[in-house]
Each structure stands twice: as structure tokens, then as C-alpha cells.
Amino acid sequence: MGKQRSGVAASLGEAAPIFAALGDETRLRLVSRLSADGPTSITKLTAGFDVTRQAITKHLRVMEETGLARESRQGRESVWELQAGPLEEAGRCLELISQQWDDALGRLKRLVDE
């Protein structure tokens, strides 16, 4: 059990910057848009947001630092693409936490039943 907990702690430590990046509403909306639309130009990404293109670019740079997004150039246009790996890692961390809760509730149920 000790090894499992240390593995969970290591996974959470690695995923913490991802969760921090996803903790902002604008970045979460960008993740949603990139997930639905695929690679998207910065011009299209800024459409519908109540913030400037410069602010969206700053949010995308935060996402890029955590590996959530990647920028490429198509002519003069910046195109941003969501990277699945960090989201999958965050999902694995949430699954580990969920399993810990299930295990704890199972132990509590057994204790109450005794």
C-alpha cells in the first residue's frame, strides 16, 4: 500500500501543473474548443471570447508550458493544437484518487458492518 501511495503522490506531483493550467476558465474553454475543433488558428480561437488576442495568446503559452497545447505556423498564422498526453495523465491521476476513495469507503463499510 505504501508503494501505491508514493506512486499516486508522484503522479499527482507531475500532474499538478496541468491541473493548475486547467484551473482557469478561459484556458478550460480553450481546451474545450481545441478538443472539439482540432488545430485552430489564433484568429478563430479568439472569436467569441471577451478578451484580447494578446490575452488568449498568454493563456495558450501557459498551456504550451505544461504540454497541453502546441503552436505551429501556417504562413503568417499561428495554429494551436491540443496535446492529448497531459490530459490523459490528468485523467489517470483522477482515476487513482477515485480508486483511493472507493477503497476508503469500502473499508468504512466493512468496519460499520462489523
For each residue, the residues with C-beta under 8 A, 3 or more apart:
1: 4 5
2: 5 6
3: 6 7
4: 1 7 8
5: 1 2 8 9
6: 2 3 9 10
7: 3 4 10 11 96
8: 4 5 11 12 93 96 97 100
9: 5 6 12 13
10: 6 7 13 14
11: 7 8 14 15 89 92 93 96
12: 8 9 15 16 93 96 97
13: 9 10 16
14: 10 11 89
15: 11 12 18 19 86 89 90 92 93
16: 12 13 19 20
17: 20 21 65 66
18: 15 21 22 66 67 68 86 87 89 90
19: 15 16 22 23 90 93
20: 16 17 23 66
21: 17 18 24 27 62 63 65 66 68
22: 18 19 27 28 31 68 90
23: 19 20 27 28
24: 21 27 28 59 62
25: 28 29
26: 29 30 49 51 55 56 59
27: 21 22 23 24 30 31 59 62 63 68
28: 22 23 24 25 31 32
29: 25 26 32 33 49
30: 26 27 33 34 45 56 59 60 63 69 80
31: 22 27 28 34 35 63 68 82 87
32: 28 29 35 36
33: 29 30 36 37 40 45
34: 30 31 37 38 39 40 45 69 80 81 82
35: 31 32 82
36: 32 33
37: 33 34 40 44
38: 34 81
39: 34 72 79 80 81
40: 33 34 37 44 45 79 80 81
41: 44 45 74 77 78 79 80
42: 45 46 53 56 57 60 77 78 79 80
43: 46 47 53 77
44: 37 40 41 47
45: 30 33 34 40 41 42 49 56 60 80
46: 42 43 49 51 52 53 56
47: 43 44
48:
49: 26 29 45 46 56
50:
51: 26 46 55 56
52: 46 55 56
53: 42 43 46 56 57
54: 57 58
55: 26 51 52 58 59
56: 26 30 42 45 46 49 51 52 53 59 60
57: 42 53 54 60 61 78
58: 54 55 61 62
59: 24 26 27 30 55 56 62 63
60: 30 42 45 56 57 63 64 69 71 80
61: 57 58 64 65
62: 21 24 27 58 59 65 66
63: 21 27 30 31 59 60 66 68 69
64: 60 61 67 68 69 70 71
65: 17 21 61 62
66: 17 18 20 21 62 63 86
67: 18 64 83 85 86
68: 18 21 22 27 31 63 64 82 83 86 87
69: 30 34 60 63 64 80 81 82 83
70: 64 80 81 83
71: 60 64 78 79 80 81
72: 39 78 79 81
73: 76 77 78 79
74: 41 77 79
75:
76: 73
77: 41 42 43 73 74
78: 41 42 57 71 72 73
79: 39 40 41 42 71 72 73 74
80: 30 34 39 40 41 42 45 60 69 70 71
81: 34 38 39 40 69 70 71 72
82: 31 34 35 68 69 87
83: 67 68 69 70 86 87
84: 87 88
85: 67 88 89
86: 15 18 66 67 68 83 89 90
87: 18 31 68 82 83 84 90 91
88: 84 85 91 92
89: 11 14 15 18 85 86 92 93
90: 15 18 19 22 86 87 93 94
91: 87 88 94 95
92: 11 15 88 89 95 96
93: 8 11 12 15 19 89 90 96 97
94: 90 91 97 98
95: 91 92 98 99
96: 7 8 11 12 92 93 99 100
97: 8 12 93 94 100 101
98: 94 95 101 102
99: 95 96 102 103
100: 8 96 97 103 104
101: 97 98 104 105
102: 98 99 105 106
103: 99 100 106 107
104: 100 101 107 108
105: 101 102 108 109
106: 102 103 109 110
107: 103 104 110 111
108: 104 105 111 112
109: 105 106 112 113
110: 106 107 113 114
111: 107 108 114
112: 108 109
113: 109 110
114: 110 111
